[in-house]
């Protein structure tokens, strides 16, 4: 844990945060050992051979797919951060609250209306859907960022609505790409 502490300090985290993170890692490793069966006295070569089969079963099983999809979806929550950057959009682009509410509405439309996303998911493999989600996310939020830092001409309101709708669509694409195969295997 000493290397973990040094890394945390170099990134500017407090000692309390590093200590808490190291404790969580230790607990995770402890439970991994218990669930893996490597803490007992009979955890010899026979158990290691059995572990190879168990590991293969876990990785190819449906619960691993569900777990992996939850991990990816937990990182796909950028649409909830609209409140953090909406004031910047409002001040830089001289929007009023009504215009900002309209942007928020189109963010919600992009997040929740998944007809096109569902159709794409039906005809393409999951890696295509995930790649498309990444490209759409980058394009939508990159265009918003360019307009806020004034690298492009100030876009019309409907352009910004389109950008945020496209950027928010990426939340639905990973959800479809990850949960659909998990549900099909159950």
matplotlib code that plots the C-alpha trace (Angstrom):
import matplotlib.pyplot as plt

x = [0.0, 3.0, 3.1, -0.6, 0.0, 2.8, 0.6, -2.2, 0.0, 1.5, -2.0, -2.8, -5.2, -5.3, -3.9, -7.4, -8.6, -5.6, -6.1, -9.8, -9.0, -6.3, -8.7, -11.3, -8.7, -7.6, -11.2, -11.8, -8.7, -9.7, -13.2, -11.6, -9.5, -12.4, -14.6, -11.7, -11.0, -7.3, -7.4, -7.9, -5.2, -6.3, -5.8, -3.1, -2.6, -5.9, -7.8, -5.8, -6.8, -10.4, -10.0, -9.1, -12.4, -14.3, -12.7, -13.6, -17.2, -17.4, -16.0, -18.2, -21.3, -24.2, -23.5, -20.1, -21.8, -24.3, -21.5, -19.4, -22.4, -23.1, -19.4, -19.6, -23.0, -21.7, -19.1, -21.8, -23.5, -22.1, -25.6, -26.2, -23.5, -25.5, -25.9, -22.1, -21.5, -24.9, -24.0, -21.0, -23.1, -25.6, -23.0, -20.7, -23.4, -25.7, -28.6, -31.5, -33.0, -35.7, -33.1, -31.1, -34.3, -34.8, -31.2, -31.9, -35.0, -33.1, -30.4, -33.2, -34.6, -31.2, -30.9, -34.3, -35.6, -33.9, -35.8, -32.8, -30.4, -32.6, -32.7, -28.9, -28.5, -30.7, -28.7, -25.1, -22.8, -22.3, -18.8, -20.3, -22.9, -20.3, -18.1, -21.0, -21.8, -18.3, -18.2, -21.6, -20.6, -17.3, -18.9, -21.8, -19.9, -16.8, -19.0, -20.5, -17.0, -15.8, -18.7, -18.2, -14.5, -15.3, -13.3, -16.2, -18.8, -21.6, -24.0, -27.7, -29.9, -31.1, -27.5, -26.8, -29.9, -28.8, -25.3, -26.5, -29.1, -26.4, -23.9, -26.5, -27.5, -24.3, -25.7, -28.4, -26.1, -23.9, -26.9, -28.4, -25.2, -24.4, -27.7, -29.3, -26.7, -26.9, -30.7, -30.4, -28.1, -30.4]
y = [0.0, 2.3, 2.8, 3.5, 6.2, 7.8, 7.9, 9.5, 12.1, 12.9, 13.5, 15.8, 13.6, 14.0, 11.3, 10.6, 9.9, 7.7, 5.8, 5.3, 4.1, 1.8, 0.3, -0.3, -2.0, -4.2, -5.2, -6.0, -8.2, -9.9, -10.7, -11.9, -14.3, -15.6, -16.0, -17.5, -20.0, -19.2, -18.5, -22.1, -24.6, -26.9, -24.2, -26.2, -27.2, -29.0, -25.8, -23.8, -26.2, -25.9, -22.1, -22.1, -23.7, -21.4, -18.3, -19.4, -20.0, -16.6, -14.7, -16.4, -16.4, -14.0, -12.4, -11.2, -9.5, -7.8, -6.7, -5.4, -3.5, -1.9, -0.7, 0.8, 2.4, 3.9, 5.8, 6.9, 9.4, 12.6, 13.9, 14.3, 16.9, 19.4, 21.6, 22.0, 23.5, 25.0, 28.3, 28.6, 28.0, 30.6, 33.3, 32.8, 32.4, 34.9, 32.5, 33.2, 30.6, 29.6, 28.8, 26.8, 24.9, 24.1, 22.8, 20.6, 19.3, 18.3, 16.6, 14.6, 13.8, 12.5, 10.4, 8.8, 8.5, 5.4, 4.4, 4.9, 3.4, 0.3, -0.2, 0.2, -2.3, -4.8, -4.9, -4.4, -6.1, -4.5, -3.2, -1.1, 0.3, 1.2, 2.8, 4.8, 5.9, 7.1, 9.0, 10.7, 11.6, 13.1, 15.0, 16.5, 17.6, 18.7, 21.0, 22.4, 22.9, 24.6, 27.0, 27.8, 28.6, 30.6, 28.5, 28.5, 31.1, 31.3, 28.7, 29.2, 27.8, 24.9, 23.9, 23.8, 21.7, 19.3, 19.1, 18.3, 15.8, 14.0, 14.0, 12.7, 9.9, 8.1, 7.2, 5.1, 3.3, 1.6, 0.7, -1.1, -2.6, -4.0, -5.0, -6.5, -9.4, -9.8, -10.3, -12.6, -14.9, -15.3]
z = [0.0, 0.2, -3.6, -3.5, -0.8, -2.8, -5.9, -4.0, -2.5, -5.9, -7.2, -4.3, -2.3, 1.5, 3.8, 5.1, 1.5, 0.8, 4.0, 3.3, -0.3, 0.9, 3.5, 0.8, -1.4, 1.6, 2.3, -1.4, -1.4, 1.8, 0.4, -2.8, -0.9, 1.1, -1.9, -3.9, -1.2, -0.8, 3.0, 4.2, 5.0, 2.1, -0.5, -2.3, -5.9, -6.1, -5.2, -7.8, -10.5, -9.5, -9.4, -13.1, -14.0, -11.6, -13.0, -16.6, -15.5, -13.7, -16.7, -19.2, -17.0, -17.2, -13.8, -14.9, -17.9, -15.5, -13.2, -16.1, -17.5, -14.1, -14.0, -17.4, -16.8, -13.5, -15.5, -18.1, -15.8, -17.2, -18.0, -14.3, -14.2, -16.3, -13.2, -12.9, -16.3, -17.1, -15.3, -17.6, -20.7, -19.4, -18.8, -21.8, -24.4, -22.7, -22.3, -20.0, -17.7, -20.2, -22.9, -20.3, -19.4, -23.1, -23.3, -20.2, -21.9, -25.0, -22.8, -21.3, -24.7, -25.8, -22.7, -22.6, -26.2, -27.5, -30.6, -32.9, -30.3, -30.0, -33.8, -34.0, -31.2, -33.0, -36.2, -35.0, -32.5, -29.1, -30.0, -32.8, -30.4, -27.8, -30.4, -31.8, -28.3, -27.7, -31.0, -30.4, -26.8, -28.0, -30.8, -28.8, -25.7, -27.8, -29.8, -26.6, -25.2, -28.4, -28.2, -24.5, -25.0, -28.1, -30.5, -32.9, -33.7, -31.2, -32.2, -32.5, -29.7, -31.9, -32.6, -28.9, -28.3, -31.1, -29.6, -26.1, -27.4, -29.4, -26.5, -24.1, -26.4, -25.5, -22.1, -23.7, -26.1, -23.6, -21.5, -24.5, -25.6, -22.2, -20.7, -23.8, -24.0, -20.3, -20.4, -23.5, -21.6, -18.6]

ax = plt.figure().add_subplot(projection="3d")
ax.plot(x, y, z, "-o")
ax.set_aspect("equal")
plt.show()
